[in-house]
Amino acid sequence: MSGFFALFTYFQLQHLPRTITVTTYVPVARLDGGEAELVYGSTLFRALRSLIDRANRSVLIAVTLINPYTPVKLVHNPVKEILEALCRARRRGVVVRVLLDQETARNAVEVINELTSCGVDVRIWMWPPRMYSGVVVVDGRYVVLTPSTWSVTSLEANEGMALVISSTRLAHAVESWFYSVWSSLHVCRAR
């Protein structure tokens, strides 16, 4: 297994007049003794909410789309509950930053307004190619590789899968990627 490397992040930003390519490899066999757990179906939502509710320092999220909307009224809406957990974390003093793809910016303005109105920092990925990721880093220790779209069906109804990894080394690699992108984007404000 030691020769097996996972391509952790690869993205290419085309920003005239130059092209920036960043590739980070993290050896899977040497993730500092971390543990991993596969979660799926409704346990995916519960794992995300639990990590956010237990966060002490930071929650960083990069996801393509957050869609809490459904054609019918639900008693239990996992996406709304995740948004509420993010706001609770922010009120506890946790740094909460959310990086969204331009698709959410166009189709879910209410989500952005809800997050920014409770103090969550939100920025939008506006370049081609599109960001097609789903990753959460909590307290520089936990990394959750999630579906790229957070909707009621992906977090609850369907068998969406996520990998929850406890590894400070991997968390540091994801945080480095996150902040390299974050620092070049504009801040969203509540309207």
C-alpha positions in Angstrom: 0.0 0.0 0.0 2.9 2.4 0.6 3.4 2.8 -3.2 -0.2 3.8 -3.6 -0.8 7.5 -3.8 -4.1 9.3 -4.0 -4.5 12.3 -6.1 -6.0 14.5 -3.5 -6.7 17.7 -5.3 -6.3 18.7 -8.8 -7.6 21.9 -10.2 -6.6 24.2 -13.0 -7.5 27.9 -12.9 -7.5 29.6 -16.2 -7.1 33.2 -15.4 -5.7 35.2 -18.3 -2.9 35.7 -19.1 -1.6 32.7 -17.1 -2.7 29.2 -16.2 -2.2 28.0 -12.6 -2.1 24.2 -12.0 -1.9 22.9 -8.4 -1.6 19.2 -7.7 -1.2 17.7 -4.2 -0.5 14.1 -3.6 -1.0 12.7 -0.1 0.3 9.1 0.5 -2.7 7.1 1.5 -0.6 4.7 3.6 0.9 7.5 5.6 -1.9 9.7 6.8 -0.4 10.1 10.3 -2.2 7.1 11.8 -5.6 8.6 11.0 -8.8 6.6 10.8 -11.4 6.5 8.1 -15.1 5.7 8.2 -17.4 5.2 5.3 -20.9 6.8 5.9 -23.8 6.6 3.5 -27.5 7.2 3.3 -29.0 9.0 6.3 -25.8 8.4 8.3 -24.0 10.8 5.9 -26.2 13.7 7.1 -25.9 12.7 10.7 -22.1 12.5 10.5 -21.8 16.0 8.9 -24.2 17.6 11.4 -22.4 15.9 14.3 -18.9 17.1 13.2 -20.2 20.6 12.7 -22.0 20.6 16.1 -18.7 19.5 17.8 -16.4 22.0 16.0 -14.4 24.2 18.3 -12.2 26.2 15.9 -13.1 25.9 12.3 -15.3 24.4 9.6 -14.2 24.8 6.0 -16.5 23.6 3.2 -16.1 23.5 -0.5 -19.1 22.1 -2.3 -20.6 22.6 -5.8 -24.2 23.1 -4.8 -26.3 23.4 -1.6 -30.0 22.9 -2.4 -32.4 22.8 0.6 -35.4 23.1 -1.6 -37.9 20.3 -2.2 -41.2 20.2 -4.1 -43.0 19.1 -0.9 -42.8 20.4 2.7 -40.7 18.1 4.8 -40.7 17.6 8.6 -37.0 16.7 8.4 -34.9 18.6 5.8 -31.2 17.6 6.3 -29.8 20.4 4.2 -31.7 23.0 6.3 -30.4 21.3 9.4 -26.8 21.5 8.1 -27.3 25.2 7.4 -28.6 25.7 10.9 -25.7 23.8 12.4 -23.3 26.1 10.5 -25.0 29.1 11.9 -24.9 27.6 15.4 -21.2 26.9 15.0 -20.6 30.5 13.9 -22.5 31.8 17.0 -20.2 29.7 19.2 -17.3 31.6 17.7 -16.2 28.9 15.3 -14.7 30.2 12.0 -17.1 28.9 9.3 -16.1 29.4 5.7 -18.1 28.1 2.7 -16.8 28.0 -0.9 -19.6 27.4 -3.4 -19.6 27.0 -7.1 -21.2 29.6 -9.3 -24.2 27.3 -9.8 -25.3 27.9 -6.2 -24.7 31.6 -6.6 -27.2 31.6 -9.5 -29.8 29.2 -8.2 -29.7 29.4 -4.4 -29.3 33.1 -3.4 -31.4 32.4 -0.3 -28.8 29.9 0.9 -26.0 32.4 0.6 -28.1 35.1 2.3 -29.0 32.7 5.2 -25.3 31.8 5.7 -23.9 35.3 5.5 -26.7 36.8 7.7 -25.5 34.6 10.6 -21.9 35.5 10.1 -20.7 32.6 7.9 -18.1 33.7 5.4 -19.1 32.7 1.8 -17.1 33.0 -1.4 -18.0 31.9 -4.9 -15.9 30.0 -7.4 -16.4 31.8 -10.7 -13.8 30.4 -13.0 -13.9 27.8 -15.6 -13.5 25.0 -15.1 -16.2 24.6 -12.5 -15.5 23.4 -9.0 -16.9 20.0 -8.7 -16.0 19.1 -5.2 -17.5 18.1 -1.9 -15.1 18.4 1.0 -15.4 19.5 4.7 -12.5 20.1 7.1 -13.3 20.5 10.8 -10.8 21.8 13.4 -7.8 20.9 11.2 -8.4 17.2 12.1 -11.4 15.8 10.3 -11.8 15.7 6.5 -15.1 14.6 5.0 -15.2 13.8 1.3 -18.8 14.3 0.4 -21.1 14.3 -2.6 -20.5 17.5 -4.6 -24.1 18.4 -4.4 -25.9 18.7 -1.0 -29.6 18.2 -1.5 -32.3 16.4 0.4 -31.9 13.4 -1.9 -28.1 13.3 -1.8 -27.9 13.6 2.0 -30.9 11.6 3.1 -33.1 9.8 0.5 -30.4 8.3 -1.8 -27.4 6.2 -0.9 -24.9 9.1 -1.2 -21.6 8.2 0.3 -18.9 10.1 2.2 -15.6 9.2 3.7 -14.8 10.7 7.1 -11.1 10.8 7.8 -9.4 11.7 11.0 -5.9 12.9 9.9 -4.2 16.2 10.7 -1.9 15.7 7.8 -4.7 15.3 5.2 -6.6 18.1 6.9 -3.6 20.4 6.5 -3.3 19.5 2.8 -7.0 20.3 2.2 -6.8 23.5 4.2 -3.8 24.6 2.0 -5.8 24.0 -1.1 -8.9 25.7 0.3 -7.1 28.8 1.4 -5.2 29.1 -1.9 -8.5 29.3 -3.7 -10.3 31.3 -1.0 -7.7 34.1 -1.0 -8.4 34.8 -4.6 -12.2 35.1 -4.5 -14.5 37.9 -3.5 -16.5 37.9 -0.3 -20.3 37.5 -0.4 -22.4 39.8 1.8 -25.9 39.3 3.1 -28.5 41.3 1.2 
